[in-house]
Amino acid sequence: MLGTKKDLFIFITAISAFCYLCLYVPYTYPKLPDEWTTKHEVLIPSGATAAAAARQIVEAGVTDDARRLSREMASAGIDRRLMPGLYTLRKSSPAGVVRQLLRAKPVVNKVTLIPGSTFERAAKLFGADEAGGSLFEKALADDANFYPPVLELIPAKTVLRAAYLLPETYFISPGKEAASEFVKRASEQWYKKVGTKLPKEASRSWLFERGILASMVEGEARIAAERPVLAGIFLKRLEKNMRMQSCATVVYSWEMQNVKKRRLTYKDLEIKSPYNTYIHSGFPPAPICVPGEDAWLGALYPTSGDYLFFFAAADGHHLFSKTYEEHIAKQDIEKKRRAGS
């Protein structure tokens, strides 16, 4: 008899649970199954705090208590190491969301800005908006996208600001704000690697000229140790009222006309362009590319010496000379060496 009552109790409990889950819950909360199985996409930007990430998750409809979620994230130790990117999450409690975050692998875009990239080449990393405008140019135009200390140093004209981004590989959250996030990250890196090393007396105009110089050095030298020497030579030429005569500016002048030059002839040096430092004195009007860290530091702290001439040997390193006669003599020796090899 005891066993019969126990079995009956179990049977009634099971029937009640079945009716509650299969009849009452679906009738009372008809959307509940979909709500708890539907996937929600949440974009977490780079540098987002736990509180900001929690708000993003709540706004996406994944859970409903941002403060509790933030505390749960802190308890789990992911408040400081949450990777940026696009997350796919299911609706859950704050604790359930944290468990998903611990297992999640966010989708990110790998964006590499190569040292020596032109503005046009950098812009192609992000494409255009619906109206056909450059997303990169739009991001550069927005002061809010720049690391605050950098904003005090950069020029107002949009296309000139690209030189103040540090070429590196960045992992950026996908979406419409990718270009803005890139500018934020790359300008912060530029400040940490370059901006913190500026001379105390550096003015905005002085820094702009050194940015132009850094871009020329980037275009000329492959070897990092040569970059301060090349920067010193260009500045020495200016002191002596000589033209800077940078082949990199000639290559860029041709590139602006959609012509790529691997080797330059004497005729090529005559191209009419404000960037051609063979026919125009002084600095070109703007940087010819995005300089890397070594090129920037070479331009900020050039080697002081008597060299005035240089040319690239076959292996890419440069040979330096103090006089034009010495320069020609070294070129002749290099020609003979190449002919004999």
N, C-alpha and C positions, 0 to 999 in steps of 0.2 A: 504493500500500500504506500509506504514511504517513497519507494522508487517510482511509483506511478505519479505521485504528486510532484516529485522533482522533475520527472520527464515532462509533465504537463506545464510546469513553470518555465522550463527551458523553451518548450514549444511556443508558449504564449509570448515570451520575451522576444523570441526570434521573429514571430509574426508581427509583433508591434514594431520592431526595428525595421523590418522589411517595409511595412506600410508607411513608416515615417520617412524612410530614405527614398522609397520608390513612388510614393503617392503624395504625401503631405509636402515634402521639400520641393519636388518639381512643380506642384500646384501653387505653393506659396511664393517660391523664388524661381520662376520659369527660366530666368537668364543665368542662374547660378552656374550650371555646368559649363556654359560657354565662357563665362567670366573667368573661371578658374583654369580653363585649358587654353584660352586664347593667348597667343604670344604678343608681347608688347616690346617695341623697339625703343631703347633709351640711349640717347647720345650723351656720353660723359666727356666734356672737353678736357684738354690738358690743363693740369694745375688746379682742377676743381677740388675744393675742400669736401670733407665728408658731409657737411651740412648742405652744400650746394648740390652735391651728387644726390643726396636724399631728396631734396626738393624736385630735382629732375625726375627721379623715379616716381615720386608721388604724382607729379603733374602728368606723367605718362599713364597713370591709372593702375600701376602695379600694386601699390599698397596705399594706406590712407593716413599714416602717421609719420611725418618726416622727422620729428624730434626723436621718437622712439627708434626709428630706423638708423638715425645718426648714432645714437647710443649703442645700438646693436653692432654697428660697423666698428665702432671704437673698441668694443669688448672683444670682437673677433680679430682685431689687429689689422683691419684692412682700410682704416680711415686714412692712413698716411701712404699706403702703397696701392691704392686703387688705380689700375691702368686706364688711361683714356681710351675711348673707342666706342663702337656701337654694340650695345648689349641687347640680347634677346631674352626677356624675362617673362615668367608667368605670374599671374596675380597670386599673392600670398600675404602672409603676415610679415611684419618686419624681420622676425627671426628666419622665416622661410626665404625671404628675399636675400638675406645675408648668406644663407647656405647656397643659394644659386650663384651669388657673386663670387663665392670662394671657388666654385667649379667652372665659372664662365670663362670663355676665351673671346674677348672682344675683337671685333673687326676693326683694323686700323689700316691706314694708307701709309706706305713707305715713300717718303718724298726726299729726294737727294738733290741738293743744290751744289753743283760742281763748281769749284773755284775757277774763275775765268768765264763763267756764264754771262752772256749779255742779258740785258733787260728782257728782250724779246724771247730768248730761250727760257728764262725763268718764268715768264708769263705763261708759257705753254704747259707748265706743270699743273695748272689749275683750270685752263680753258676759259670759256666765256659764259656770261649769264644769259637769260632768256632774250634780252635785247641785243645780244652780241657784244656787250662790253667786257673788257678783261676783268676777271675776278681778282687777279693779282694786283692790277693797277688800282682797283677799287679798294682793296685791303690796304695798300700803301697810302692811299689818300686819307684814310681814317686815322686821326691822331690817337684814338683810343686803343688801336692795335699795337702801338709801340710801347716797349718797356719804358716806364716813366723817365729814367735818367737819359735815355737815348733821345727822347722827344726834344730835350733841350739842346741837342747837338745837330739834329738833322735839318736839311733845307726844306722849304715849303713846297717846292715843286715835286710832284709825285714820283716821276721816273728817276729822279736823282737819289731817292731814298733807298733804293735797292742795294746800294753799296754798303749800307749800314746793317746788312743781314749777314750772318756768318755762314759760309758754305759748310754744310754737314748733312748727315742723314737724319731725318726727323720722322717719328711715327705720329701721324696726325689722324684725328678722328675724321671719318668721312662725312660728307654733307656739304651744304652751302657755305658753312663757316670755315671750311678747310684752309682757304687762303688767309683768312684773318688769324686763325690759330697758328699758321705757319709764321706769319710776320711777328706775332707775339713771341713765339719760341725763338726764332732766329735772331730777332733784335735783342732779346735778353742774352742769348749766347754771345752775340757780338760785344755787348757791354762787358760781360764777364771776362772775355778773352782779350778784348782790345780796349774798350772804353775805360776800364779801370787802370789802364797803363798810359793814359794820355798825360802829357806834360801839364803841370798846373796852370801854365799861362796859355794853354790852347784855347783859341777862340773858334767860333763856328766857321768863320771864313777860312781860317788857317787849316782847320780840320778838313774842310771841303777840298782844299787844294791837295792836302795829303791823301785824301781819298782818291783823287784823280791820279796822283803819283803812284799810289798803291795799285791801282788798276793797270797802269802802264807796266809796272814791275811784274805784276801777275802775268801779263801777256808776254813778257820778254823771257822770264827765267823759269826753268824747271827745278833748279837746285836751290833749296831754301837758304843756304849759306851765302849765295850770291846776291840775294835780294837787297840787303842793306847797301852793298857795294854799288849795285845798279842805281838805287835811289840816290846815293851820293853823287854819282856821275851826272845824272839828270839835273840835280840841283846845282852842281858845279858849272854845268854848261850855262844855266840861267845866270849865274853870278858873272860869267864872262860874256854875257850878251850873245851867247850862241843859241841856235835853235836846238830843241831837245832831241829831234831826229830819232824818234822811237818807231821802229818797224811795226810794233804792235798797233800803233795808231793808224798806220797805213792799211794794215790788214783789216782793221775795224772800219775804216773809211770805205774800203771795197765791199765789206760785208753789208754795210748800210745800203749798198746798191745791188744787193743780192748776188754778189760775186765772191766766191771763196778762193782765197789765194794761199797756196801751200808754200810757194817760193816767190820772192819778189824780184822783179827786174828793176833796172834804173828808171825805165819808163813808168813802171807802176808807182814809183815814188812821187810822180807828178799829179796824182789824182787830186781833183779840186774838192776839198772838203774842209770844214772848220776843224776837223779832228786830225788832219794831216800835219804832224809837227815837223815835217821836212820843209813845208812851204809856209807855215805860220809860226811866229815866235810865241813864246810863253806856253802856259798850260792849255790843253784842249778845253772846250767849254764844259765838259762833264766827264765822269768816269766812263771808261770804255767797256768795263765789265764789273762783275762782283768780285772783289779781291778776297783771297783767303787770309787766314790769321797771319801767316809768315810774311805775306806781301804787305799787309797793314803795318806790322811791327817794323819791317824794313823801311817803310816810308816814314814812320814816326821817329825812328832812331837810325838814320842813315849813317853809313861809314864815311867819315871825313878823310879825304885823301887827295892825291894829285891825279888820279886817273880821269881821263876825259873821253876815252874811246874804248869800244869793246865790240866783239863779234862772237857768234856761237860756233864752236867747233863741231865736228861731225857727231860726237857723242853727246851733244847737248850742253856741255859746260862752256863757260865763256872765257875768252882770253882778253885781258885788260891791258891798256897802254896809256902812258902819260902824254905822248906826243903823236901827231898824225904819222910821222915818218916811222915810228916804232909800230904803229898800228898796221901800216901797209906792209912792213917787213914781216910781221907775224902772219898776216893774211897770205903772203907769198909762201911762207914755210908750210902753212896749213894746206894750201893748194897742192904743193908738191907731195906732201904726206898722203893726201887723199889719192892723188894720181898714182902713187907707188903702192898703195894698199890693194 
